[in-house]
Amino acid sequence: MKKIMVLALLSILFFILDNIFMPFLAVKTIYPSMVLVFIICYSIVNGKWEGLWLGVFCGLLQDAYFTSAFGLNAFVNMIVCLIAGVIGDNIFKEKRLIPVASCFILSFLKGILLLLILYLNAIYMDFKDILYISLYNSIVCVLLYKSIYKLCGKEYMQRRWKF
């Protein structure tokens, strides 16, 4: 239960930071998504199944502000977290290089998926913004990955089987 509370509180905290604090760090209206970096890093460390649920929860939080297509972020986050979990199953999680590169690629993938789906709904985005946001997310990932890795190593964050 403590694990669920910690994940919910961190998700809400990163969501609040995304919407209140991060716009002040914007470079030409481009700023990173702390929620996306958090769910990608968490999925890499804990696997696709746990990342999937966290991705859907965080996507629903993001969709609260995205009125034109409710559920879109939840769906795209679910796909991104599944891919991040598969990547995490096949790497050494202690090193930062692959998770940071994965964060860039998966942020770019999320942007492309959103661009395509929104284009079909006659809502247009700029392609350059996706690239810059992905770069910014990878910089944030360099700073956050070790903290998330250590958090996932805590005793109360480990999955225990009870029969």
Secondary structure by P-SEA (a helix, b strand, c coil): caaaaaaaaaaaaaaaaacccccccccccccccaaaaaaaaaaaaccaaaaaaaaaaaaaaaacccccccaaaaaaaaaaaaaaaaaaacccccccaaaaaaaaaaaaaaaaaaaaaaaaacbbbbaaaaaaaaaaaaaaaaacaaaaaaaaaccccbbbbcc
